[in-house]
Amino acid sequence: MTEIISWEKVHICGRCIDKNGQLNLVWTGSGVEFEMNASELAIVLETGWHMYMPWISLVLDGEWIAHIPVQEGENKLTLFKGMDPSVKHKVRIVKDFQASVDDPTSFLYLRKIIVNGEIRKPAPRKYNIEFVGDSITSGEGALGAHEEMDWITPYFSSVRNYAYMIAEDMDADYRSISQSGWGIVNGWDNNIYTTVPSIYHSAEAKRNVSDYDHSSWKADAVVINLGTNDDFSFQNPAFTDSATGKTYQNKNLANGEHDPEDLKRIEKGIIEFLKDVRKSNPQAHIVWVYGMLGFGLGVTIEKALSSYISESGDKNAAFLKLPDTAEDAFGSRGHPGEKSHRATADVICEHLRNVL
């Protein structure tokens, strides 16, 4: 058996940080991909967590075959034994759960790959696609029975996920930057600190930290799927900032419509984030997608896109309406299931094929 602790022979998936030879798997879908001719394969992982146990997925030759919880401490997981070493296989090992922003004790390190045979880096993929989103992009509810409502990590999937599906269909490498419950200018509960733009420039999902080098992995397309939680916040109580005592709330008028002043604030946030994404990805096609859980902010997002394009002259940005999740296409926790993710992937793929 040969221990592989140099990552030159594998393709690194996602925004992974090499920490003294260990890969820090932070984001949904982060991990490794490689080809192998071997009879046996194992990996060594190390994890620690307080609230959210991490899970990983194993994909063999394009087929998802395992969804595995990672126990606390150092773990050696034997993934295959008795395989024919003369047959080439493609292996993908990725994290299923999202970055644990609010659990500073949480980490998941890939320390070693142990193989009885040979492994090598696969051929480069055709495109690089970045996905920016919320719980939908994190794959929340993509697993689990329809009636399940517990907020636990087994129900998250990086594979039953529109981002993964698009990457496979488009022969693309991809990276996901996402957080459940977070939005453009506030989260589902009006929390002004749970905004995806605040972690967009972070390598390890830290708020207002800019330590990720966007030029190290140049995206051909950036797919932004945000707005659902900003919309939900209109139905929820005010958020009180414990540091200042100030309260924040998106409000509805007496007729049930969203307050125009709050919509203007969201529109401004969309435009500012588009400018930020464009600055970081000067050559990428940017498409803002929306609609898997209703179209509540659809008009506002479209208006913001139009204003951004008009003001900036950016001709490489677009809005794309997504199919709403049908009753029979929900997964757990009231979130889109595999069928809905597949429908969304098909719509986005069609758009990307026309522009890339």
C-alpha positions as CSV (number, residue, x, y, z in Angstrom):
1,M,0.0,0.0,0.0
2,T,1.2,3.5,-0.9
3,E,0.4,6.6,1.1
4,I,-0.3,9.6,-1.0
5,I,0.2,12.8,0.9
6,S,1.2,15.0,-2.0
7,W,-1.8,16.4,-3.8
8,E,-0.1,16.8,-7.2
9,K,-1.6,13.5,-8.4
10,V,-5.2,14.4,-7.7
11,H,-7.5,17.2,-8.8
12,I,-8.6,19.4,-5.9
13,C,-12.3,20.2,-6.0
14,G,-13.6,23.4,-4.4
15,R,-11.9,26.1,-2.4
16,C,-9.7,23.8,-0.4
17,I,-6.8,25.0,1.7
18,D,-3.6,23.0,2.0
19,K,-2.7,23.2,5.7
20,N,0.7,21.6,6.3
21,G,0.0,18.9,3.8
22,Q,-3.7,18.4,4.8
23,L,-6.6,19.5,2.7
24,N,-9.1,21.6,4.6
25,L,-12.5,20.7,3.2
26,V,-14.6,23.7,4.0
27,W,-17.3,24.2,1.3
28,T,-20.1,22.0,-0.2
29,G,-18.5,19.8,-2.9
30,S,-14.9,20.3,-1.8
31,G,-12.6,17.3,-2.0
32,V,-10.6,15.4,-4.5
33,E,-11.0,13.6,-7.9
34,F,-8.5,11.2,-9.5
35,E,-8.1,8.2,-11.7
36,M,-6.8,4.9,-10.3
37,N,-5.7,1.5,-11.3
38,A,-5.7,-0.3,-7.9
39,S,-7.1,-3.2,-6.0
40,E,-7.6,-1.2,-2.7
41,L,-8.3,2.4,-1.7
42,A,-8.5,4.0,1.6
43,I,-8.4,7.6,3.0
44,V,-7.5,9.2,6.3
45,L,-9.7,12.0,7.5
46,E,-9.6,14.0,10.7
47,T,-12.5,16.0,11.9
48,G,-13.7,18.0,14.9
49,W,-17.1,19.6,15.5
50,H,-19.5,20.8,18.2
51,M,-22.8,21.1,16.4
52,Y,-22.6,19.7,12.8
53,M,-21.2,16.3,12.0
54,P,-19.7,16.3,8.5
55,W,-20.6,13.8,5.8
56,I,-18.8,12.9,2.6
57,S,-19.9,11.4,-0.7
58,L,-18.1,8.8,-2.8
59,V,-18.6,8.8,-6.6
60,L,-17.2,6.0,-8.7
61,D,-17.1,6.3,-12.4
62,G,-19.8,9.0,-12.3
63,E,-22.1,7.0,-10.1
64,W,-22.9,8.1,-6.5
65,I,-22.4,5.0,-4.4
66,A,-21.9,6.2,-0.8
67,H,-23.0,8.9,1.7
68,I,-20.8,8.6,4.8
69,P,-20.8,10.3,8.2
70,V,-17.3,11.1,9.5
71,Q,-16.7,10.3,13.1
72,E,-14.8,12.8,15.4
73,G,-11.0,12.4,15.5
74,E,-8.8,10.6,13.0
75,N,-10.5,8.0,10.8
76,K,-9.2,5.6,8.2
77,L,-11.9,4.7,5.8
78,T,-11.4,1.8,3.5
79,L,-13.5,2.5,0.4
80,F,-12.7,-0.4,-1.9
81,K,-11.1,-3.8,-1.7
82,G,-10.6,-6.6,-4.2
83,M,-11.0,-4.4,-7.3
84,D,-9.3,-5.4,-10.6
85,P,-6.2,-3.2,-10.8
86,S,-6.1,-3.6,-14.6
87,V,-9.3,-1.6,-14.9
88,K,-9.2,2.2,-14.7
89,H,-11.7,4.0,-12.4
90,K,-12.5,7.6,-11.7
91,V,-13.0,8.4,-8.1
92,R,-14.5,11.6,-6.5
93,I,-14.5,12.1,-2.7
94,V,-16.3,15.3,-1.6
95,K,-17.8,16.9,1.4
96,D,-21.6,17.0,1.5
97,F,-22.3,19.5,4.3
98,Q,-21.7,23.2,3.9
99,A,-19.1,25.4,5.6
100,S,-19.8,25.6,9.3
101,V,-19.5,29.4,9.7
102,D,-21.1,29.5,13.1
103,D,-19.2,26.5,14.5
104,P,-15.6,27.6,14.9
105,T,-14.7,24.2,16.3
106,S,-15.7,22.4,13.1
107,F,-13.1,21.2,10.6
108,L,-12.6,18.3,8.2
109,Y,-9.1,17.5,6.9
110,L,-8.3,15.0,4.2
111,R,-4.9,13.8,5.5
112,K,-3.9,10.9,3.2
113,I,-5.0,8.7,0.3
114,I,-3.8,5.1,0.7
115,V,-3.8,3.0,-2.5
116,N,-2.6,-0.4,-3.6
117,G,-1.8,0.6,-7.1
118,E,-1.6,3.8,-9.0
119,I,-3.5,7.1,-9.0
120,R,-3.2,10.1,-11.3
121,K,-4.8,13.4,-12.0
122,P,-7.7,13.3,-14.4
123,A,-7.8,15.3,-17.7
124,P,-8.8,18.9,-17.2
125,R,-12.5,19.7,-17.6
126,K,-13.8,22.0,-20.3
127,Y,-15.2,24.8,-18.1
128,N,-14.9,26.4,-14.6
129,I,-18.3,27.3,-13.1
130,E,-18.8,29.0,-9.7
131,F,-22.1,28.7,-7.9
132,V,-23.1,31.3,-5.2
133,G,-26.2,30.6,-3.2
134,D,-28.1,29.6,0.0
135,S,-29.5,26.4,1.3
136,I,-30.6,25.3,-2.2
137,T,-27.0,25.5,-3.4
138,S,-25.8,23.8,-0.2
139,G,-28.1,20.9,-1.1
140,E,-30.2,21.2,2.1
141,G,-33.2,18.8,1.9
142,A,-31.9,17.1,-1.2
143,L,-31.9,13.9,0.9
144,G,-34.4,12.7,3.5
145,A,-38.1,11.8,3.5
146,H,-40.6,14.5,2.5
147,E,-41.9,14.9,6.1
148,E,-38.5,15.2,7.8
149,M,-37.9,18.7,9.3
150,D,-34.9,18.3,11.6
151,W,-32.0,20.6,10.6
152,I,-29.3,17.9,10.6
153,T,-26.4,17.3,8.3
154,P,-27.4,13.9,6.7
155,Y,-30.1,15.7,4.7
156,F,-27.5,17.8,2.8
157,S,-26.1,16.5,-0.5
158,S,-23.4,17.9,-2.8
159,V,-24.4,15.3,-5.4
160,R,-28.2,15.4,-5.6
161,N,-27.6,19.0,-6.3
162,Y,-28.1,21.2,-9.3
163,A,-24.5,22.6,-9.2
164,Y,-23.0,19.1,-9.4
165,M,-25.5,18.0,-12.1
166,I,-24.6,21.1,-14.2
167,A,-20.9,20.4,-13.7
168,E,-21.3,16.8,-14.9
169,D,-23.5,17.8,-17.8
170,M,-21.1,20.6,-18.9
171,D,-17.9,18.7,-18.3
172,A,-17.0,21.5,-15.8
173,D,-15.0,21.9,-12.7
174,Y,-17.1,23.8,-10.1
175,R,-17.0,25.5,-6.8
176,S,-19.9,26.3,-4.5
177,I,-20.0,29.2,-2.1
178,S,-23.2,28.9,-0.1
179,Q,-24.9,29.1,3.3
180,S,-28.3,27.9,4.4
181,G,-30.6,30.8,5.5
182,W,-28.4,33.5,4.3
183,G,-29.3,36.2,1.7
184,I,-28.1,39.2,-0.2
185,V,-28.7,41.9,2.4
186,N,-30.0,39.8,5.3
187,G,-30.9,36.3,6.2
188,W,-34.3,34.6,6.5
189,D,-34.7,36.1,10.0
190,N,-33.7,39.6,9.1
191,N,-30.2,39.1,10.5
192,I,-28.0,41.6,8.7
193,Y,-24.8,39.6,9.4
194,T,-25.9,36.5,7.5
195,T,-25.2,37.6,4.0
196,V,-23.4,35.5,1.3
197,P,-21.5,38.6,-0.1
198,S,-19.8,38.8,3.3
199,I,-18.0,35.5,2.8
200,Y,-17.6,35.5,-1.0
201,H,-13.9,36.6,-0.8
202,S,-13.0,34.2,2.0
203,A,-11.1,30.9,1.4
204,E,-12.6,29.4,4.6
205,A,-16.0,31.0,4.9
206,K,-15.0,33.8,7.3
207,R,-17.1,36.9,7.4
208,N,-15.5,40.0,5.8
209,V,-12.2,38.3,5.2
210,S,-10.6,38.6,1.7
211,D,-8.0,35.9,1.5
212,Y,-9.2,34.0,-1.5
213,D,-7.3,34.6,-4.8
214,H,-10.0,34.6,-7.5
215,S,-7.3,34.6,-10.2
216,S,-6.0,31.2,-9.1
217,W,-9.1,29.6,-10.6
218,K,-10.7,31.6,-13.3
219,A,-14.4,31.0,-13.7
220,D,-16.0,30.9,-17.1
221,A,-19.4,31.4,-15.5
222,V,-20.7,32.5,-12.1
223,V,-24.2,31.3,-11.3
224,I,-25.8,33.3,-8.4
225,N,-28.9,31.8,-6.8
226,L,-29.8,34.2,-4.0
227,G,-32.9,36.1,-2.9
228,T,-35.1,33.3,-1.4
229,N,-34.1,34.2,2.2
230,D,-34.4,37.9,1.7
231,D,-37.9,37.2,0.5
232,F,-38.7,35.0,3.5
233,S,-37.5,37.7,5.9
234,F,-40.6,39.8,5.1
235,Q,-42.7,37.1,6.9
236,N,-40.5,37.0,10.0
237,P,-39.9,39.1,13.2
238,A,-37.3,41.8,13.4
239,F,-33.7,41.1,14.2
240,T,-32.1,43.0,17.1
241,D,-28.4,43.5,16.9
242,S,-27.0,42.6,20.3
243,A,-24.0,44.9,19.8
244,T,-26.0,48.1,19.1
245,G,-29.5,47.3,20.2
246,K,-30.8,48.4,16.7
247,T,-33.5,46.4,15.1
248,Y,-33.9,45.4,11.4
249,Q,-36.9,44.1,9.6
250,N,-38.1,43.9,6.0
251,K,-41.8,44.9,6.2
252,N,-45.0,44.2,4.4
253,L,-47.6,46.9,3.7
254,A,-51.2,46.7,4.9
255,N,-52.2,45.2,1.5
256,G,-49.6,42.4,1.9
257,E,-47.1,43.7,-0.6
258,H,-43.4,44.2,0.3
259,D,-42.5,47.7,1.4
260,P,-40.9,49.5,-1.6
261,E,-38.2,51.0,0.5
262,D,-37.0,47.6,1.6
263,L,-37.1,46.4,-2.0
264,K,-34.9,49.3,-3.0
265,R,-32.4,48.3,-0.3
266,I,-32.4,44.7,-1.7
267,E,-32.1,46.0,-5.2
268,K,-29.1,48.1,-4.2
269,G,-27.5,45.1,-2.5
270,I,-27.9,43.0,-5.7
271,I,-26.3,45.7,-7.9
272,E,-23.4,46.1,-5.5
273,F,-22.8,42.3,-5.3
274,L,-22.9,42.1,-9.1
275,K,-20.2,44.8,-9.3
276,D,-18.1,42.9,-6.8
277,V,-18.5,39.5,-8.6
278,R,-17.6,41.2,-11.9
279,K,-14.5,42.8,-10.4
280,S,-13.4,39.4,-9.2
281,N,-14.3,37.6,-12.4
282,P,-13.7,40.0,-15.3
283,Q,-14.1,37.5,-18.1
284,A,-16.9,35.3,-16.7
285,H,-20.5,35.1,-17.8
286,I,-22.7,36.1,-14.8
287,V,-26.2,34.7,-14.6
288,W,-28.5,35.4,-11.6
289,V,-31.0,32.5,-11.3
290,Y,-34.1,32.5,-9.1
291,G,-37.4,30.7,-8.7
292,M,-37.0,27.2,-7.2
293,L,-39.0,28.2,-4.1
294,G,-41.3,30.8,-5.5
295,F,-40.8,34.1,-7.4
296,G,-41.4,36.5,-4.6
297,L,-38.4,38.7,-5.4
298,G,-38.2,37.8,-9.0
299,V,-39.3,41.2,-10.3
300,T,-36.9,43.0,-7.9
301,I,-34.0,40.9,-9.0
302,E,-34.8,41.4,-12.7
303,K,-35.0,45.1,-12.2
304,A,-31.7,45.2,-10.4
305,L,-30.0,43.2,-13.2
306,S,-31.4,45.6,-15.8
307,S,-30.1,48.6,-13.8
308,Y,-26.7,47.0,-13.3
309,I,-26.4,46.2,-17.0
310,S,-27.5,49.7,-18.0
311,E,-25.2,51.5,-15.5
312,S,-22.1,49.3,-16.1
313,G,-22.5,48.5,-19.8
314,D,-21.8,44.8,-18.9
315,K,-23.2,42.7,-21.7
316,N,-22.1,39.5,-20.2
317,A,-24.7,39.3,-17.4
318,A,-28.2,37.9,-17.4
319,F,-31.2,36.9,-15.4
320,L,-32.7,33.4,-15.7
321,K,-36.0,32.3,-14.2
322,L,-36.0,28.8,-12.7
323,P,-38.9,26.3,-12.6
324,D,-40.7,26.4,-9.2
325,T,-40.5,23.2,-7.2
326,A,-43.6,21.0,-7.9
327,E,-45.3,19.3,-5.0
328,D,-43.9,15.9,-5.9
329,A,-40.4,17.3,-6.3
330,F,-39.7,18.4,-2.7
331,G,-37.2,16.7,-0.6
332,S,-37.0,17.1,3.2
333,R,-37.3,20.3,5.2
334,G,-39.5,21.9,2.6
335,H,-36.6,22.2,0.2
336,P,-36.2,21.1,-3.4
337,G,-35.5,17.4,-3.9
338,E,-33.5,15.6,-6.6
339,K,-36.3,16.0,-9.2
340,S,-36.4,19.8,-8.7
341,H,-32.6,20.1,-8.8
342,R,-32.6,18.1,-12.0
343,A,-35.2,20.4,-13.6
344,T,-33.2,23.5,-12.6
345,A,-29.9,22.0,-13.9
346,D,-31.5,21.4,-17.3
347,V,-32.6,25.0,-17.5
348,I,-29.3,26.5,-16.5
349,C,-27.3,24.1,-18.7
350,E,-29.4,25.2,-21.7
351,H,-28.6,28.8,-20.9
352,L,-24.9,28.2,-20.4
353,R,-24.5,26.2,-23.6
354,N,-25.8,29.2,-25.5
355,V,-23.4,31.7,-24.0
356,L,-20.2,29.8,-23.3
